Amino acid sequence: MVQNLAAQLGPHRITVNNLAPGVVVTERNRAVLEDDAYRQHILGQIPLGFLGEGEDCVGALLLLCSEAGRYITGVDLLVDGGMHLR
């Protein structure tokens, strides 16, 4: 969908991108991440070795929403601590 919309809207200088966060601690998943065995299993899949926080997505979002990202379109930007490498 991102690539299709980016192609359609590009001629109007509208960029379309997707921010794809990995395991980011939120109120929704906090309880399950308190289970130590599950937490260790997840951490074992993240090369950086820690769970993300909401703030970890801010830089990528600012880039995509700013003039500095004006030539970026049609991408899925992974912010996952390297989890996609496993």
Biopython code that builds the backbone (N, CA, C, O; Angstrom):
import numpy as np
from Bio.PDB.StructureBuilder import StructureBuilder

atoms = [
    (1, "MET", "N", (0.816, -1.174, 0.000)),
    (1, "MET", "CA", (0.000, 0.000, 0.000)),
    (1, "MET", "C", (0.874, 1.257, 0.000)),
    (1, "MET", "O", (0.592, 2.219, -0.715)),
    (2, "VAL", "N", (1.938, 1.238, 0.811)),
    (2, "VAL", "CA", (2.815, 2.400, 0.888)),
    (2, "VAL", "C", (3.434, 2.697, -0.470)),
    (2, "VAL", "O", (3.460, 3.847, -0.909)),
    (3, "GLN", "N", (3.928, 1.667, -1.129)),
    (3, "GLN", "CA", (4.558, 1.886, -2.435)),
    (3, "GLN", "C", (3.543, 2.347, -3.476)),
    (3, "GLN", "O", (3.843, 3.214, -4.297)),
    (4, "ASN", "N", (2.352, 1.772, -3.443)),
    (4, "ASN", "CA", (1.314, 2.156, -4.392)),
    (4, "ASN", "C", (0.920, 3.616, -4.189)),
    (4, "ASN", "O", (0.863, 4.386, -5.147)),
    (5, "LEU", "N", (0.650, 3.991, -2.957)),
    (5, "LEU", "CA", (0.275, 5.379, -2.679)),
    (5, "LEU", "C", (1.411, 6.344, -2.979)),
    (5, "LEU", "O", (1.173, 7.437, -3.494)),
    (6, "ALA", "N", (2.640, 5.958, -2.667)),
    (6, "ALA", "CA", (3.785, 6.817, -2.947)),
    (6, "ALA", "C", (3.903, 7.079, -4.449)),
    (6, "ALA", "O", (4.189, 8.201, -4.867)),
    (7, "ALA", "N", (3.684, 6.054, -5.248)),
    (7, "ALA", "CA", (3.744, 6.222, -6.708)),
    (7, "ALA", "C", (2.617, 7.128, -7.203)),
    (7, "ALA", "O", (2.829, 7.964, -8.081)),
    (8, "GLN", "N", (1.429, 6.961, -6.643)),
    (8, "GLN", "CA", (0.289, 7.764, -7.077)),
    (8, "GLN", "C", (0.390, 9.231, -6.634)),
    (8, "GLN", "O", (0.010, 10.141, -7.371)),
    (9, "LEU", "N", (0.904, 9.439, -5.430)),
    (9, "LEU", "CA", (0.923, 10.787, -4.870)),
    (9, "LEU", "C", (2.227, 11.534, -5.106)),
    (9, "LEU", "O", (2.296, 12.745, -4.897)),
    (10, "GLY", "N", (3.257, 10.823, -5.539)),
    (10, "GLY", "CA", (4.549, 11.446, -5.806)),
    (10, "GLY", "C", (4.474, 12.634, -6.747)),
    (10, "GLY", "O", (5.098, 13.660, -6.477)),
    (11, "PRO", "N", (3.733, 12.531, -7.845)),
    (11, "PRO", "CA", (3.649, 13.679, -8.759)),
    (11, "PRO", "C", (3.086, 14.950, -8.102)),
    (11, "PRO", "O", (3.251, 16.051, -8.627)),
    (12, "HIS", "N", (2.435, 14.789, -6.975)),
    (12, "HIS", "CA", (1.890, 15.934, -6.232)),
    (12, "HIS", "C", (2.820, 16.345, -5.090)),
    (12, "HIS", "O", (2.461, 17.156, -4.236)),
    (13, "ARG", "N", (4.023, 15.766, -5.098)),
    (13, "ARG", "CA", (5.041, 16.021, -4.070)),
    (13, "ARG", "C", (4.574, 15.636, -2.671)),
    (13, "ARG", "O", (4.936, 16.270, -1.680)),
    (14, "ILE", "N", (3.770, 14.591, -2.612)),
    (14, "ILE", "CA", (3.322, 14.033, -1.341)),
    (14, "ILE", "C", (4.091, 12.749, -1.105)),
    (14, "ILE", "O", (4.080, 11.849, -1.945)),
    (15, "THR", "N", (4.755, 12.661, 0.031)),
    (15, "THR", "CA", (5.492, 11.450, 0.371)),
    (15, "THR", "C", (4.624, 10.546, 1.230)),
    (15, "THR", "O", (3.806, 11.009, 2.023)),
    (16, "VAL", "N", (4.822, 9.241, 1.053)),
    (16, "VAL", "CA", (4.092, 8.244, 1.828)),
    (16, "VAL", "C", (5.106, 7.205, 2.303)),
    (16, "VAL", "O", (5.793, 6.579, 1.497)),
    (17, "ASN", "N", (5.188, 7.035, 3.605)),
    (17, "ASN", "CA", (6.127, 6.086, 4.194)),
    (17, "ASN", "C", (5.464, 5.371, 5.356)),
    (17, "ASN", "O", (4.399, 5.771, 5.826)),
    (18, "ASN", "N", (6.107, 4.311, 5.811)),
    (18, "ASN", "CA", (5.606, 3.537, 6.939)),
    (18, "ASN", "C", (6.708, 3.387, 7.970)),
    (18, "ASN", "O", (7.816, 2.958, 7.645)),
    (19, "LEU", "N", (6.409, 3.739, 9.204)),
    (19, "LEU", "CA", (7.335, 3.490, 10.299)),
    (19, "LEU", "C", (6.960, 2.149, 10.908)),
    (19, "LEU", "O", (5.826, 1.954, 11.345)),
    (20, "ALA", "N", (7.911, 1.225, 10.935)),
    (20, "ALA", "CA", (7.654, -0.133, 11.411)),
    (20, "ALA", "C", (8.468, -0.387, 12.675)),
    (20, "ALA", "O", (9.610, -0.841, 12.600)),
    (21, "PRO", "N", (7.883, -0.094, 13.838)),
    (21, "PRO", "CA", (8.623, -0.318, 15.078)),
    (21, "PRO", "C", (8.658, -1.789, 15.452)),
    (21, "PRO", "O", (7.766, -2.560, 15.100)),
    (22, "GLY", "N", (9.691, -2.154, 16.161)),
    (22, "GLY", "CA", (9.794, -3.507, 16.694)),
    (22, "GLY", "C", (9.057, -3.576, 18.022)),
    (22, "GLY", "O", (7.972, -3.012, 18.162)),
    (23, "VAL", "N", (9.635, -4.257, 18.989)),
    (23, "VAL", "CA", (9.003, -4.394, 20.298)),
    (23, "VAL", "C", (9.267, -3.114, 21.089)),
    (23, "VAL", "O", (10.374, -2.865, 21.565)),
    (24, "VAL", "N", (8.216, -2.320, 21.208)),
    (24, "VAL", "CA", (8.282, -1.057, 21.935)),
    (24, "VAL", "C", (7.371, -1.197, 23.154)),
    (24, "VAL", "O", (6.202, -1.559, 23.026)),
    (25, "VAL", "N", (7.908, -0.912, 24.315)),
    (25, "VAL", "CA", (7.146, -1.044, 25.555)),
    (25, "VAL", "C", (6.026, -0.004, 25.574)),
    (25, "VAL", "O", (6.261, 1.197, 25.436)),
    (26, "THR", "N", (4.799, -0.507, 25.749)),
    (26, "THR", "CA", (3.619, 0.351, 25.850)),
    (26, "THR", "C", (2.754, -0.169, 26.993)),
    (26, "THR", "O", (3.013, -1.243, 27.537)),
    (27, "GLU", "N", (1.745, 0.582, 27.346)),
    (27, "GLU", "CA", (0.804, 0.107, 28.361)),
    (27, "GLU", "C", (0.145, -1.187, 27.911)),
    (27, "GLU", "O", (-0.160, -2.049, 28.735)),
    (28, "ARG", "N", (-0.076, -1.329, 26.614)),
    (28, "ARG", "CA", (-0.757, -2.506, 26.074)),
    (28, "ARG", "C", (0.047, -3.793, 26.264)),
    (28, "ARG", "O", (-0.533, -4.849, 26.516)),
    (29, "ASN", "N", (1.374, -3.717, 26.145)),
    (29, "ASN", "CA", (2.173, -4.950, 26.245)),
    (29, "ASN", "C", (3.015, -5.033, 27.517)),
    (29, "ASN", "O", (3.775, -5.985, 27.694)),
    (30, "ARG", "N", (2.888, -4.062, 28.386)),
    (30, "ARG", "CA", (3.716, -4.032, 29.604)),
    (30, "ARG", "C", (3.530, -5.292, 30.458)),
    (30, "ARG", "O", (4.508, -5.843, 30.964)),
    (31, "ALA", "N", (2.291, -5.747, 30.619)),
    (31, "ALA", "CA", (2.028, -6.915, 31.466)),
    (31, "ALA", "C", (2.701, -8.170, 30.929)),
    (31, "ALA", "O", (3.319, -8.912, 31.693)),
    (32, "VAL", "N", (2.591, -8.419, 29.631)),
    (32, "VAL", "CA", (3.192, -9.630, 29.068)),
    (32, "VAL", "C", (4.718, -9.553, 29.120)),
    (32, "VAL", "O", (5.385, -10.576, 29.275)),
    (33, "LEU", "N", (5.274, -8.343, 28.990)),
    (33, "LEU", "CA", (6.723, -8.196, 29.048)),
    (33, "LEU", "C", (7.274, -8.301, 30.463)),
    (33, "LEU", "O", (8.487, -8.398, 30.650)),
    (34, "GLU", "N", (6.397, -8.283, 31.456)),
    (34, "GLU", "CA", (6.837, -8.489, 32.838)),
    (34, "GLU", "C", (7.132, -9.954, 33.125)),
    (34, "GLU", "O", (7.783, -10.274, 34.119)),
    (35, "ASP", "N", (6.653, -10.849, 32.257)),
    (35, "ASP", "CA", (6.984, -12.274, 32.376)),
    (35, "ASP", "C", (8.442, -12.429, 31.961)),
    (35, "ASP", "O", (8.782, -12.248, 30.792)),
    (36, "ASP", "N", (9.303, -12.763, 32.924)),
    (36, "ASP", "CA", (10.747, -12.775, 32.674)),
    (36, "ASP", "C", (11.152, -13.737, 31.562)),
    (36, "ASP", "O", (12.010, -13.396, 30.747)),
    (37, "ALA", "N", (10.561, -14.924, 31.505)),
    (37, "ALA", "CA", (10.920, -15.893, 30.459)),
    (37, "ALA", "C", (10.575, -15.340, 29.078)),
    (37, "ALA", "O", (11.370, -15.450, 28.144)),
    (38, "TYR", "N", (9.402, -14.753, 28.953)),
    (38, "TYR", "CA", (8.988, -14.177, 27.663)),
    (38, "TYR", "C", (9.881, -12.993, 27.301)),
    (38, "TYR", "O", (10.307, -12.848, 26.155)),
    (39, "ARG", "N", (10.153, -12.157, 28.287)),
    (39, "ARG", "CA", (10.993, -10.978, 28.045)),
    (39, "ARG", "C", (12.380, -11.411, 27.560)),
    (39, "ARG", "O", (12.911, -10.828, 26.614)),
    (40, "GLN", "N", (12.961, -12.411, 28.186)),
    (40, "GLN", "CA", (14.283, -12.897, 27.772)),
    (40, "GLN", "C", (14.246, -13.494, 26.366)),
    (40, "GLN", "O", (15.183, -13.329, 25.586)),
    (41, "HIS", "N", (13.156, -14.188, 26.055)),
    (41, "HIS", "CA", (12.986, -14.743, 24.703)),
    (41, "HIS", "C", (12.981, -13.617, 23.670)),
    (41, "HIS", "O", (13.658, -13.713, 22.646)),
    (42, "ILE", "N", (12.236, -12.572, 23.927)),
    (42, "ILE", "CA", (12.165, -11.433, 23.011)),
    (42, "ILE", "C", (13.513, -10.729, 22.927)),
    (42, "ILE", "O", (13.979, -10.415, 21.832)),
    (43, "LEU", "N", (14.137, -10.480, 24.062)),
    (43, "LEU", "CA", (15.443, -9.808, 24.066)),
    (43, "LEU", "C", (16.483, -10.604, 23.284)),
    (43, "LEU", "O", (17.383, -10.021, 22.679)),
    (44, "GLY", "N", (16.369, -11.930, 23.292)),
    (44, "GLY", "CA", (17.286, -12.771, 22.535)),
    (44, "GLY", "C", (17.147, -12.611, 21.024)),
    (44, "GLY", "O", (18.019, -13.044, 20.271)),
    (45, "GLN", "N", (16.076, -12.004, 20.589)),
    (45, "GLN", "CA", (15.837, -11.781, 19.166)),
    (45, "GLN", "C", (16.203, -10.365, 18.715)),
    (45, "GLN", "O", (16.087, -10.038, 17.534)),
    (46, "ILE", "N", (16.641, -9.537, 19.648)),
    (46, "ILE", "CA", (16.960, -8.144, 19.335)),
    (46, "ILE", "C", (18.465, -7.941, 19.468)),
    (46, "ILE", "O", (18.980, -7.930, 20.586)),
    (47, "PRO", "N", (19.186, -7.780, 18.354)),
    (47, "PRO", "CA", (20.636, -7.630, 18.423)),
    (47, "PRO", "C", (21.124, -6.506, 19.339)),
    (47, "PRO", "O", (22.178, -6.646, 19.960)),
    (48, "LEU", "N", (20.392, -5.400, 19.440)),
    (48, "LEU", "CA", (20.837, -4.336, 20.333)),
    (48, "LEU", "C", (20.656, -4.695, 21.797)),
    (48, "LEU", "O", (21.255, -4.061, 22.666)),
    (49, "GLY", "N", (19.833, -5.709, 22.088)),
    (49, "GLY", "CA", (19.730, -6.236, 23.436)),
    (49, "GLY", "C", (18.817, -5.498, 24.401)),
    (49, "GLY", "O", (18.884, -5.721, 25.610)),
    (50, "PHE", "N", (17.965, -4.620, 23.880)),
    (50, "PHE", "CA", (17.020, -3.953, 24.773)),
    (50, "PHE", "C", (15.720, -3.675, 24.035)),
    (50, "PHE", "O", (15.678, -3.613, 22.806)),
    (51, "LEU", "N", (14.663, -3.511, 24.818)),
    (51, "LEU", "CA", (13.353, -3.204, 24.263)),
    (51, "LEU", "C", (13.277, -1.726, 23.931)),
    (51, "LEU", "O", (13.885, -0.893, 24.603)),
    (52, "GLY", "N", (12.533, -1.414, 22.900)),
    (52, "GLY", "CA", (12.379, -0.022, 22.514)),
    (52, "GLY", "C", (11.426, 0.729, 23.421)),
    (52, "GLY", "O", (10.582, 0.141, 24.096)),
    (53, "GLU", "N", (11.581, 2.023, 23.418)),
    (53, "GLU", "CA", (10.668, 2.948, 24.099)),
    (53, "GLU", "C", (10.091, 3.847, 23.009)),
    (53, "GLU", "O", (10.660, 3.965, 21.924)),
    (54, "GLY", "N", (8.988, 4.463, 23.300)),
    (54, "GLY", "CA", (8.362, 5.339, 22.316)),
    (54, "GLY", "C", (9.329, 6.379, 21.763)),
    (54, "GLY", "O", (9.284, 6.708, 20.578)),
    (55, "GLU", "N", (10.198, 6.891, 22.619)),
    (55, "GLU", "CA", (11.163, 7.908, 22.208)),
    (55, "GLU", "C", (12.117, 7.406, 21.125)),
    (55, "GLU", "O", (12.685, 8.203, 20.377)),
    (56, "ASP", "N", (12.291, 6.098, 21.042)),
    (56, "ASP", "CA", (13.205, 5.545, 20.044)),
    (56, "ASP", "C", (12.679, 5.713, 18.619)),
    (56, "ASP", "O", (13.439, 5.573, 17.661)),
    (57, "CYS", "N", (11.418, 6.004, 18.473)),
    (57, "CYS", "CA", (10.816, 6.203, 17.145)),
    (57, "CYS", "C", (10.812, 7.665, 16.725)),
    (57, "CYS", "O", (10.585, 7.976, 15.556)),
    (58, "VAL", "N", (11.061, 8.555, 17.665)),
    (58, "VAL", "CA", (10.917, 9.985, 17.404)),
    (58, "VAL", "C", (11.842, 10.476, 16.295)),
    (58, "VAL", "O", (11.397, 11.203, 15.406)),
    (59, "GLY", "N", (13.105, 10.099, 16.327)),
    (59, "GLY", "CA", (14.054, 10.581, 15.317)),
    (59, "GLY", "C", (13.642, 10.189, 13.914)),
    (59, "GLY", "O", (13.703, 11.001, 12.990)),
    (60, "ALA", "N", (13.218, 8.935, 13.754)),
    (60, "ALA", "CA", (12.780, 8.467, 12.435)),
    (60, "ALA", "C", (11.535, 9.219, 11.978)),
    (60, "ALA", "O", (11.422, 9.590, 10.810)),
    (61, "LEU", "N", (10.603, 9.441, 12.902)),
    (61, "LEU", "CA", (9.387, 10.186, 12.565)),
    (61, "LEU", "C", (9.708, 11.616, 12.171)),
    (61, "LEU", "O", (9.164, 12.135, 11.196)),
    (62, "LEU", "N", (10.591, 12.251, 12.929)),
    (62, "LEU", "CA", (10.968, 13.625, 12.602)),
    (62, "LEU", "C", (11.625, 13.705, 11.236)),
    (62, "LEU", "O", (11.366, 14.636, 10.473)),
    (63, "LEU", "N", (12.473, 12.738, 10.924)),
    (63, "LEU", "CA", (13.103, 12.712, 9.610)),
    (63, "LEU", "C", (12.048, 12.626, 8.509)),
    (63, "LEU", "O", (12.060, 13.412, 7.562)),
    (64, "LEU", "N", (11.135, 11.660, 8.644)),
    (64, "LEU", "CA", (10.135, 11.457, 7.589)),
    (64, "LEU", "C", (9.184, 12.638, 7.446)),
    (64, "LEU", "O", (8.654, 12.877, 6.361)),
    (65, "CYS", "N", (8.965, 13.374, 8.520)),
    (65, "CYS", "CA", (8.010, 14.488, 8.498)),
    (65, "CYS", "C", (8.665, 15.834, 8.223)),
    (65, "CYS", "O", (7.975, 16.849, 8.132)),
    (66, "SER", "N", (9.976, 15.857, 8.090)),
    (66, "SER", "CA", (10.677, 17.127, 7.931)),
    (66, "SER", "C", (11.185, 17.314, 6.502)),
    (66, "SER", "O", (11.126, 16.410, 5.669)),
    (67, "GLU", "N", (11.668, 18.486, 6.265)),
    (67, "GLU", "CA", (12.265, 18.807, 4.964)),
    (67, "GLU", "C", (13.475, 17.907, 4.694)),
    (67, "GLU", "O", (13.787, 17.627, 3.536)),
    (68, "ALA", "N", (14.154, 17.455, 5.746)),
    (68, "ALA", "CA", (15.313, 16.570, 5.574)),
    (68, "ALA", "C", (14.916, 15.241, 4.942)),
    (68, "ALA", "O", (15.752, 14.566, 4.341)),
    (69, "GLY", "N", (13.636, 14.858, 5.073)),
    (69, "GLY", "CA", (13.157, 13.609, 4.497)),
    (69, "GLY", "C", (12.329, 13.801, 3.237)),
    (69, "GLY", "O", (11.593, 12.899, 2.839)),
    (70, "ARG", "N", (12.439, 14.951, 2.612)),
    (70, "ARG", "CA", (11.572, 15.268, 1.476)),
    (70, "ARG", "C", (11.787, 14.367, 0.264)),
    (70, "ARG", "O", (10.923, 14.298, -0.611)),
    (71, "TYR", "N", (12.915, 13.680, 0.197)),
    (71, "TYR", "CA", (13.213, 12.824, -0.955)),
    (71, "TYR", "C", (13.076, 11.345, -0.589)),
    (71, "TYR", "O", (13.564, 10.474, -1.309)),
    (72, "ILE", "N", (12.417, 11.072, 0.521)),
    (72, "ILE", "CA", (12.174, 9.696, 0.961)),
    (72, "ILE", "C", (10.697, 9.403, 0.775)),
    (72, "ILE", "O", (9.846, 10.073, 1.359)),
    (73, "THR", "N", (10.395, 8.404, -0.037)),
    (73, "THR", "CA", (8.996, 8.018, -0.219)),
    (73, "THR", "C", (8.917, 6.550, -0.614)),
    (73, "THR", "O", (9.805, 6.016, -1.279)),
    (74, "GLY", "N", (7.846, 5.921, -0.192)),
    (74, "GLY", "CA", (7.604, 4.521, -0.548)),
    (74, "GLY", "C", (8.400, 3.518, 0.261)),
    (74, "GLY", "O", (8.604, 2.388, -0.183)),
    (75, "VAL", "N", (8.855, 3.917, 1.451)),
    (75, "VAL", "CA", (9.689, 3.001, 2.244)),
    (75, "VAL", "C", (8.996, 2.552, 3.523)),
    (75, "VAL", "O", (8.125, 3.238, 4.059)),
    (76, "ASP", "N", (9.409, 1.380, 3.995)),
    (76, "ASP", "CA", (9.061, 0.879, 5.315)),
    (76, "ASP", "C", (10.326, 1.057, 6.143)),
    (76, "ASP", "O", (11.310, 0.346, 5.940)),
    (77, "LEU", "N", (10.302, 1.989, 7.058)),
    (77, "LEU", "CA", (11.483, 2.281, 7.874)),
    (77, "LEU", "C", (11.394, 1.479, 9.172)),
    (77, "LEU", "O", (10.531, 1.725, 10.014)),
    (78, "LEU", "N", (12.298, 0.524, 9.312)),
    (78, "LEU", "CA", (12.321, -0.348, 10.485)),
    (78, "LEU", "C", (13.034, 0.347, 11.634)),
    (78, "LEU", "O", (14.150, 0.842, 11.476)),
    (79, "VAL", "N", (12.390, 0.379, 12.780)),
    (79, "VAL", "CA", (12.976, 0.899, 14.002)),
    (79, "VAL", "C", (12.774, -0.220, 15.026)),
    (79, "VAL", "O", (11.871, -0.174, 15.862)),
    (80, "ASP", "N", (13.652, -1.231, 14.930)),
    (80, "ASP", "CA", (13.394, -2.460, 15.683)),
    (80, "ASP", "C", (14.617, -3.034, 16.399)),
    (80, "ASP", "O", (14.620, -4.203, 16.784)),
    (81, "GLY", "N", (15.643, -2.222, 16.576)),
    (81, "GLY", "CA", (16.826, -2.696, 17.290)),
    (81, "GLY", "C", (17.552, -3.826, 16.561)),
    (81, "GLY", "O", (18.367, -4.531, 17.158)),
    (82, "GLY", "N", (17.260, -3.995, 15.289)),
    (82, "GLY", "CA", (17.883, -5.056, 14.495)),
    (82, "GLY", "C", (17.126, -6.362, 14.503)),
    (82, "GLY", "O", (17.614, -7.360, 13.971)),
    (83, "MET", "N", (15.937, -6.381, 15.097)),
    (83, "MET", "CA", (15.160, -7.630, 15.201)),
    (83, "MET", "C", (14.889, -8.253, 13.840)),
    (83, "MET", "O", (14.787, -9.475, 13.732)),
    (84, "HIS", "N", (14.770, -7.434, 12.801)),
    (84, "HIS", "CA", (14.514, -7.959, 11.453)),
    (84, "HIS", "C", (15.685, -8.779, 10.918)),
    (84, "HIS", "O", (15.528, -9.498, 9.932)),
    (85, "LEU", "N", (16.824, -8.687, 11.534)),
    (85, "LEU", "CA", (18.003, -9.438, 11.089)),
    (85, "LEU", "C", (17.956, -10.889, 11.492)),
    (85, "LEU", "O", (18.683, -11.711, 10.935)),
    (86, "ARG", "N", (17.112, -11.220, 12.453)),
    (86, "ARG", "CA", (17.053, -12.594, 12.961)),
    (86, "ARG", "C", (16.060, -13.414, 12.214)),
    (86, "ARG", "O", (15.885, -14.595, 12.513)),
]
sb = StructureBuilder()
sb.init_structure("model")
sb.init_model(0)
sb.init_chain("A")
sb.init_seg("    ")
for serial, (resi, resn, name, xyz) in enumerate(atoms, 1):
    if name == "N":
        sb.init_residue(resn, " ", resi, " ")
    sb.init_atom(name, np.array(xyz, "f"), 0.0, 1.0, " ", f" {name:<3s}", serial, name[0])
structure = sb.get_structure()
